[in-house]
Each structure stands twice: as C-alpha cells, then as structure tokens.
Amino acid sequence: MRWYPQTNKLRCRESVSALADKLGSGNMADLASWIGMEARTALPAYYEGSPITVVPKPTEGADEMYLSVYDSSGSQVQKLMLENSNKPFEWGGLDDSGQPLPQETYTLTLELYSEGQQISSAPAEIYTRITKTRQNTGEAQVVLAGGVAVPTSSITTLREAR
C-alpha cells in the first residue's frame, strides 16, 4: 500500500476491500487508523452543513448528466445538470434559492441521458467521513457520518479528510 500526498489518496496493488478482508480477520488496530479518513462509497450521505465530494462516472454515449438528490423520505429536493465528466465536484447542500438544506441523510443519484432518453441511473459515489470501526459477527465495519454502519468491502477508496 502506498500513500500519495499530492492526491490525498491511498493507492495500493490490493483493493481497499481486499485489505479490509484481511483486517476483518482480527486486526482492529489497523482498521482503527481509518477513523477520521474519508471513504468513497456509493451509499447515502449524511449532510452536516459541509459540501460533499461526488465522483461521477459517465457512461459512454451519454450526452447529459444530472445529479438528483433525495431526502430521507424519498422526496426529490434537487436536480442539477452536471458537466459530462468524471471530474469530482462538491455538492454544497444548498437548495435552488441558495439556502442550506436540513442536516440529514440524502441519497445522491447520477442520471445519464442520451438524446433526451435516460440510459442509466445509479447511486453516486461520494466521500464521507469514517467516525468509528467495529467487528460485527466476524465482519469488519466502519460507521460513517450520520451513523450508518457499512462493511469495509463497500469502500472503494480512502483519503485524508478535507
């Protein structure tokens, strides 16, 4: 495993999930070092008032990309047109009038279109802060901001918190 400070990302020959599988065998001290880092995962995000980094994955053939944001009741609270790019961007958590949305868990979905027809819809990958680690029936888990516990195998990348 190797740390690249210029990108604030952890890169390794092994995937993060493979490393997490090894950690699941009992070395919680290593997993505890993840506390305070940000995990990249395709799960709902807890908005605490600070921007959330979204990492889009456009599909070949898409000519438009949107970020749809849903609150915890499943209501769409925002739909933003994005640049059709894989460049990460910050979702500010502001409504269309520029006011902050309530602090809660939001589902961010990327919708891709070609010639006006939706061709894909998938959870957006986001970075969210790791607050705790734990073992649950032999499986290593992290607890993310907002209290959601997830298996370490759902994490694709780690980075230092911003």
Accessible surface in RSA format (square Angstrom, percent):
REM  Atomic radii and reference values for relative SASA: ProtOr
REM  Chains: A
REM  Algorithm: Lee & Richards
REM  Probe-radius: 1.40
REM  Slices: 20
REM RES _ NUM      All-atoms   Total-Side   Main-Chain    Non-polar    All polar
REM                ABS   REL    ABS   REL    ABS   REL    ABS   REL    ABS   REL
RES MET A   1   137.40  71.2  62.90  41.6  74.50 177.4  64.38  54.7  73.02  96.7
RES ARG A   2   155.15  65.1 151.01  77.0   4.13   9.8  48.32  66.0 106.83  64.7
RES TRP A   3    81.58  32.7  65.43  31.7  16.15  37.9  52.61  28.0  28.98  47.0
RES TYR A   4    54.50  25.4  54.45  31.0   0.05   0.1  26.04  19.6  28.46  35.1
RES PRO A   5    91.55  66.7  79.50  72.5  12.05  43.8  80.01  66.1  11.54  71.7
RES GLN A   6   142.53  79.7  99.19  72.5  43.34 103.2  66.01 140.5  76.52  58.0
RES THR A   7    45.58  32.4  34.48  35.0  11.10  26.4  42.60  57.2   2.98   4.5
RES ASN A   8    54.11  37.3  54.03  52.2   0.08   0.2   0.66   1.6  53.46  51.7
RES LYS A   9    55.11  26.9  55.11  33.8   0.00   0.0  18.83  16.9  36.28  38.6
RES LEU A  10    25.66  14.3  19.10  13.7   6.56  16.5  19.10  13.4   6.56  17.7
RES ARG A  11   118.99  50.0 114.22  58.2   4.77  11.4  45.40  62.1  73.58  44.6
RES CYS A  12    41.16  31.1   7.71   8.6  33.45  78.6  10.06  25.5  31.11  33.5
RES ARG A  13   248.79 104.5 207.28 105.7  41.51  98.8  86.96 118.8 161.83  98.1
RES GLU A  14    71.37  41.0  64.61  48.9   6.76  16.1  37.25  72.0  34.13  27.9
RES SER A  15    63.76  53.9  47.94  64.0  15.82  36.4  51.62 109.9  12.15  17.0
RES VAL A  16     7.49   4.9   5.56   5.0   1.93   4.6   5.56   4.8   1.93   5.2
RES SER A  17    34.05  28.8  33.06  44.1   0.99   2.3  10.11  21.5  23.94  33.5
RES ALA A  18    36.82  33.8  31.72  49.0   5.09  11.6  35.27  49.7   1.54   4.1
RES LEU A  19    27.04  15.1  27.04  19.3   0.00   0.0  27.04  19.0   0.00   0.0
RES ALA A  20     0.74   0.7   0.00   0.0   0.74   1.7   0.00   0.0   0.74   2.0
RES ASP A  21    98.89  69.3  80.68  80.3  18.22  43.1  32.19  75.8  66.71  66.5
RES LYS A  22   122.42  59.7 112.38  69.0  10.05  23.9  84.82  76.3  37.61  40.1
RES LEU A  23     8.41   4.7   8.21   5.9   0.20   0.5   8.41   5.9   0.00   0.0
RES GLY A  24    13.76  17.0   0.00   N/A  13.76  17.0   7.68  21.1   6.08  13.6
RES SER A  25   101.85  86.1  58.26  77.7  43.59 100.4  51.64 110.0  50.21  70.3
RES GLY A  26    49.54  61.1   0.00   N/A  49.54  61.1  25.12  68.9  24.42  54.7
RES ASN A  27    72.50  50.0  64.60  62.4   7.91  19.0  25.17  60.6  47.33  45.7
RES MET A  28    51.65  26.7  48.15  31.9   3.50   8.3  48.43  41.2   3.22   4.3
RES ALA A  29    82.01  75.4  59.14  91.3  22.87  52.0  67.72  95.4  14.29  37.9
RES ASP A  30    71.19  49.9  68.23  67.9   2.96   7.0  14.78  34.8  56.41  56.3
RES LEU A  31     0.00   0.0   0.00   0.0   0.00   0.0   0.00   0.0   0.00   0.0
RES ALA A  32    43.14  39.7  35.64  55.0   7.50  17.1  36.08  50.8   7.06  18.7
RES SER A  33    79.80  67.4  53.52  71.4  26.27  60.5  51.79 110.3  28.00  39.2
RES TRP A  34    11.09   4.5  11.09   5.4   0.00   0.0   2.65   1.4   8.44  13.7
RES ILE A  35    84.14  47.9  65.12  48.5  19.02  45.8  65.12  46.9  19.02  51.6
RES GLY A  36    34.17  42.1   0.00   N/A  34.17  42.1  28.35  77.8   5.82  13.0
RES MET A  37    23.45  12.1  23.18  15.3   0.27   0.6  12.83  10.9  10.63  14.1
RES GLU A  38    23.92  13.7  23.92  18.1   0.00   0.0   0.07   0.1  23.85  19.5
RES ALA A  39     0.00   0.0   0.00   0.0   0.00   0.0   0.00   0.0   0.00   0.0
RES ARG A  40    36.36  15.3  36.36  18.5   0.00   0.0   1.29   1.8  35.06  21.3
RES THR A  41     1.16   0.8   0.96   1.0   0.20   0.5   0.26   0.3   0.90   1.4
RES ALA A  42    43.01  39.5  28.49  44.0  14.52  33.0  28.53  40.2  14.49  38.4
RES LEU A  43    51.08  28.4  44.43  31.8   6.65  16.7  47.15  33.1   3.93  10.6
RES PRO A  44    55.10  40.2  48.53  44.2   6.58  23.9  48.53  40.1   6.58  40.9
RES ALA A  45     1.11   1.0   0.67   1.0   0.44   1.0   1.11   1.6   0.00   0.0
RES TYR A  46    63.01  29.4  53.94  30.7   9.07  23.6  26.26  19.7  36.75  45.3
RES TYR A  47     3.11   1.5   3.11   1.8   0.00   0.0   0.47   0.4   2.65   3.3
RES GLU A  48    75.90  43.6  60.08  45.5  15.82  37.7  16.33  31.6  59.57  48.6
RES GLY A  49    42.57  52.5   0.00   N/A  42.57  52.5  15.53  42.6  27.04  60.6
RES SER A  50    69.62  58.8  66.39  88.6   3.23   7.4  30.28  64.5  39.34  55.1
RES PRO A  51    79.12  57.7  61.31  55.9  17.80  64.7  61.31  50.6  17.80 110.7
RES ILE A  52    13.94   7.9  11.52   8.6   2.42   5.8  13.94  10.0   0.00   0.0
RES THR A  53     8.06   5.7   6.40   6.5   1.66   3.9   2.72   3.7   5.34   8.1
RES VAL A  54     0.00   0.0   0.00   0.0   0.00   0.0   0.00   0.0   0.00   0.0
RES VAL A  55    10.64   7.0  10.21   9.2   0.43   1.0  10.21   8.9   0.43   1.2
RES PRO A  56     3.01   2.2   2.25   2.1   0.76   2.8   2.25   1.9   0.76   4.7
RES LYS A  57   119.14  58.1 107.42  65.9  11.72  27.9  69.67  62.7  49.47  52.7
RES PRO A  58    46.45  33.8  23.21  21.2  23.23  84.5  23.21  19.2  23.23 144.4
RES THR A  59    66.37  47.2  57.05  57.8   9.33  22.2  48.42  65.0  17.96  27.1
RES GLU A  60   174.28 100.1 144.23 109.1  30.05  71.5  66.78 129.2 107.50  87.8
RES GLY A  61    53.62  66.1   0.00   N/A  53.62  66.1  39.25 107.7  14.37  32.2
RES ALA A  62    12.31  11.3   0.00   0.0  12.31  28.0   0.00   0.0  12.31  32.6
RES ASP A  63    77.97  54.6  54.49  54.2  23.47  55.5  40.22  94.6  37.75  37.6
RES GLU A  64    55.18  31.7  53.67  40.6   1.51   3.6  12.22  23.6  42.96  35.1
RES MET A  65     0.10   0.1   0.10   0.1   0.00   0.0   0.10   0.1   0.00   0.0
RES TYR A  66    45.29  21.1  45.29  25.8   0.00   0.0  21.62  16.2  23.66  29.2
RES LEU A  67     0.00   0.0   0.00   0.0   0.00   0.0   0.00   0.0   0.00   0.0
RES SER A  68     0.00   0.0   0.00   0.0   0.00   0.0   0.00   0.0   0.00   0.0
RES VAL A  69     0.00   0.0   0.00   0.0   0.00   0.0   0.00   0.0   0.00   0.0
RES TYR A  70    58.57  27.3  58.57  33.3   0.00   0.0  37.56  28.2  21.00  25.9
RES ASP A  71    29.48  20.6  24.83  24.7   4.65  11.0   2.64   6.2  26.84  26.8
RES SER A  72    90.03  76.1  49.90  66.6  40.13  92.5  34.84  74.2  55.19  77.3
RES SER A  73    93.17  78.7  51.49  68.7  41.68  96.0  56.37 120.0  36.80  51.6
RES GLY A  74    51.32  63.3   0.00   N/A  51.32  63.3  30.24  83.0  21.08  47.2
RES SER A  75    60.12  50.8  52.03  69.4   8.10  18.7  29.14  62.1  30.98  43.4
RES GLN A  76    88.92  49.7  57.35  41.9  31.58  75.2  17.33  36.9  71.60  54.3
RES VAL A  77    47.15  31.0  23.85  21.6  23.31  56.2  31.53  27.4  15.63  42.4
RES GLN A  78    13.14   7.3   7.32   5.3   5.83  13.9   5.27  11.2   7.87   6.0
RES LYS A  79    94.55  46.1  66.64  40.9  27.91  66.5  36.06  32.5  58.49  62.3
RES LEU A  80    57.33  31.9  55.59  39.8   1.74   4.4  57.33  40.3   0.00   0.0
RES MET A  81   117.34  60.8  87.03  57.6  30.31  72.2  55.43  47.1  61.91  82.0
RES LEU A  82    27.13  15.1  16.19  11.6  10.93  27.5  21.07  14.8   6.06  16.3
RES GLU A  83   133.17  76.5 110.00  83.2  23.17  55.2  54.80 106.0  78.37  64.0
RES ASN A  84    64.06  44.2  33.71  32.6  30.35  73.1  17.44  42.0  46.63  45.1
RES SER A  85    25.30  21.4  18.52  24.7   6.78  15.6  16.80  35.8   8.51  11.9
RES ASN A  86   105.47  72.7  97.25  94.0   8.23  19.8  13.33  32.1  92.14  89.1
RES LYS A  87   142.19  69.4 133.71  82.0   8.48  20.2  81.42  73.3  60.77  64.7
RES PRO A  88    63.64  46.4  52.51  47.9  11.13  40.4  52.72  43.5  10.92  67.9
RES PHE A  89    48.71  24.4  41.51  25.7   7.20  18.7  48.71  29.5   0.00   0.0
RES GLU A  90    95.53  54.8  71.58  54.2  23.95  57.0  51.55  99.7  43.98  35.9
RES TRP A  91     4.52   1.8   2.69   1.3   1.83   4.3   4.03   2.2   0.49   0.8
RES GLY A  92    29.56  36.5   0.00   N/A  29.56  36.5  17.17  47.1  12.39  27.8
RES GLY A  93     0.00   0.0   0.00   N/A   0.00   0.0   0.00   0.0   0.00   0.0
RES LEU A  94    79.55  44.3  75.46  54.0   4.09  10.3  75.46  53.0   4.09  11.0
RES ASP A  95    46.05  32.3  40.48  40.3   5.57  13.2  14.22  33.5  31.83  31.7
RES ASP A  96   125.79  88.1  86.83  86.4  38.96  92.1  42.45  99.9  83.34  83.1
RES SER A  97    88.41  74.7  52.74  70.4  35.68  82.2  56.40 120.1  32.02  44.9
RES GLY A  98    40.91  50.4   0.00   N/A  40.91  50.4  24.69  67.7  16.22  36.3
RES GLN A  99   108.77  60.8 108.77  79.5   0.00   0.0  33.62  71.6  75.16  57.0
RES PRO A 100    88.61  64.6  69.91  63.7  18.69  68.0  69.91  57.7  18.69 116.2
RES LEU A 101    19.82  11.0  14.82  10.6   4.99  12.6  15.25  10.7   4.56  12.3
RES PRO A 102    87.92  64.1  75.70  69.0  12.23  44.4  87.79  72.5   0.13   0.8
RES GLN A 103   112.20  62.7  87.92  64.3  24.28  57.8  22.51  47.9  89.69  68.0
RES GLU A 104    41.62  23.9  39.39  29.8   2.23   5.3  20.49  39.6  21.13  17.3
RES THR A 105    38.88  27.7  36.21  36.7   2.67   6.4  24.13  32.4  14.75  22.3
RES TYR A 106     1.54   0.7   1.29   0.7   0.25   0.6   0.51   0.4   1.03   1.3
RES THR A 107    51.43  36.6  51.03  51.7   0.40   1.0  31.09  41.8  20.34  30.8
RES LEU A 108     5.18   2.9   1.53   1.1   3.65   9.2   1.53   1.1   3.65   9.8
RES THR A 109    18.46  13.1  18.46  18.7   0.00   0.0  10.72  14.4   7.74  11.7
RES LEU A 110    12.30   6.8  11.23   8.0   1.07   2.7  11.23   7.9   1.07   2.9
RES GLU A 111    15.23   8.7  15.23  11.5   0.00   0.0   0.33   0.6  14.90  12.2
RES LEU A 112     5.35   3.0   5.35   3.8   0.00   0.0   5.35   3.8   0.00   0.0
RES TYR A 113    32.13  15.0  32.13  18.3   0.00   0.0  21.59  16.2  10.54  13.0
RES SER A 114    30.49  25.8  27.23  36.3   3.26   7.5   7.55  16.1  22.94  32.1
RES GLU A 115   155.63  89.4 124.08  93.9  31.55  75.1  52.27 101.1 103.36  84.4
RES GLY A 116    55.76  68.8   0.00   N/A  55.76  68.8  29.73  81.6  26.03  58.3
RES GLN A 117   127.61  71.4 126.48  92.4   1.13   2.7  42.25  89.9  85.36  64.7
RES GLN A 118    89.04  49.8  58.87  43.0  30.17  71.8  20.83  44.3  68.20  51.7
RES ILE A 119    81.86  46.6  45.30  33.8  36.55  88.1  52.89  38.1  28.97  78.6
RES SER A 120    37.17  31.4  26.91  35.9  10.26  23.6  17.81  37.9  19.37  27.1
RES SER A 121    63.36  53.5  31.71  42.3  31.65  72.9  18.04  38.4  45.31  63.5
RES ALA A 122    46.72  43.0  44.22  68.2   2.50   5.7  46.71  65.8   0.00   0.0
RES PRO A 123    80.03  58.3  69.64  63.5  10.39  37.8  69.80  57.6  10.23  63.6
RES ALA A 124     1.66   1.5   0.00   0.0   1.66   3.8   0.21   0.3   1.44   3.8
RES GLU A 125    20.76  11.9  19.30  14.6   1.46   3.5   5.50  10.6  15.26  12.5
RES ILE A 126     0.51   0.3   0.51   0.4   0.00   0.0   0.51   0.4   0.00   0.0
RES TYR A 127     9.51   4.4   2.46   1.4   7.06  18.4   2.46   1.8   7.06   8.7
RES THR A 128    11.30   8.0   6.59   6.7   4.71  11.2   7.03   9.4   4.28   6.5
RES ARG A 129    88.36  37.1  85.53  43.6   2.83   6.7  33.94  46.4  54.42  33.0
RES ILE A 130     0.70   0.4   0.00   0.0   0.70   1.7   0.00   0.0   0.70   1.9
RES THR A 131    42.91  30.5  27.18  27.6  15.73  37.5  26.33  35.4  16.57  25.1
RES LYS A 132   127.46  62.2 127.15  78.0   0.31   0.7  71.17  64.1  56.29  60.0
RES THR A 133    25.86  18.4   5.82   5.9  20.04  47.8   0.00   0.0  25.86  39.1
RES ARG A 134   107.73  45.2 103.59  52.8   4.13   9.8  41.15  56.2  66.57  40.3
RES GLN A 135    71.17  39.8  45.82  33.5  25.35  60.3  31.71  67.5  39.46  29.9
RES ASN A 136    64.93  44.8  61.85  59.8   3.08   7.4   6.37  15.3  58.56  56.6
RES THR A 137   139.74  99.4  93.89  95.2  45.84 109.3  89.56 120.3  50.18  75.9
RES GLY A 138    58.52  72.2   0.00   N/A  58.52  72.2  33.38  91.6  25.14  56.3
RES GLU A 139    80.74  46.4  75.98  57.5   4.77  11.3  31.52  61.0  49.23  40.2
RES ALA A 140     3.35   3.1   0.97   1.5   2.38   5.4   0.97   1.4   2.38   6.3
RES GLN A 141    16.48   9.2  16.48  12.0   0.00   0.0   0.00   0.0  16.48  12.5
RES VAL A 142     0.00   0.0   0.00   0.0   0.00   0.0   0.00   0.0   0.00   0.0
RES VAL A 143    12.87   8.5  12.87  11.7   0.00   0.0  12.87  11.2   0.00   0.0
RES LEU A 144     3.70   2.1   3.33   2.4   0.37   0.9   3.33   2.3   0.37   1.0
RES ALA A 145     6.81   6.3   2.25   3.5   4.57  10.4   3.94   5.6   2.87   7.6
RES GLY A 146    46.39  57.2   0.00   N/A  46.39  57.2  11.31  31.0  35.09  78.6
RES GLY A 147    53.55  66.0   0.00   N/A  53.55  66.0  26.74  73.4  26.81  60.0
RES VAL A 148    57.80  38.0  52.63  47.6   5.17  12.5  57.80  50.2   0.00   0.0
RES ALA A 149    35.15  32.3  11.13  17.2  24.02  54.6  11.13  15.7  24.02  63.6
RES VAL A 150     7.43   4.9   7.32   6.6   0.11   0.3   7.43   6.5   0.00   0.0
RES PRO A 151    44.11  32.1  44.11  40.2   0.00   0.0  44.11  36.4   0.00   0.0
RES THR A 152     4.91   3.5   4.74   4.8   0.17   0.4   0.00   0.0   4.91   7.4
RES SER A 153    62.56  52.9  44.18  59.0  18.37  42.3  27.25  58.0  35.31  49.5
RES SER A 154    37.51  31.7  21.44  28.6  16.07  37.0  31.65  67.4   5.85   8.2
RES ILE A 155     2.16   1.2   0.00   0.0   2.16   5.2   0.00   0.0   2.16   5.9
RES THR A 156    75.04  53.4  54.50  55.3  20.54  49.0  59.31  79.7  15.73  23.8
RES THR A 157    22.10  15.7  21.65  21.9   0.45   1.1   8.69  11.7  13.41  20.3
RES LEU A 158     0.31   0.2   0.31   0.2   0.00   0.0   0.31   0.2   0.00   0.0
RES ARG A 159     7.33   3.1   7.33   3.7   0.00   0.0   0.00   0.0   7.33   4.4
RES GLU A 160    80.31  46.1  80.31  60.8   0.00   0.0  22.70  43.9  57.61  47.0
RES ALA A 161    50.54  46.5  26.54  41.0  24.00  54.6  26.55  37.4  23.99  63.6
RES ARG A 162   172.59  72.5 102.44  52.2  70.15 167.0  76.83 105.0  95.75  58.0
END  Absolute sums over single chains surface
CHAIN  1 A     8655.9       6508.0       2148.0       4432.0       4223.9
END  Absolute sums over all chains
TOTAL          8655.9       6508.0       2148.0       4432.0       4223.9
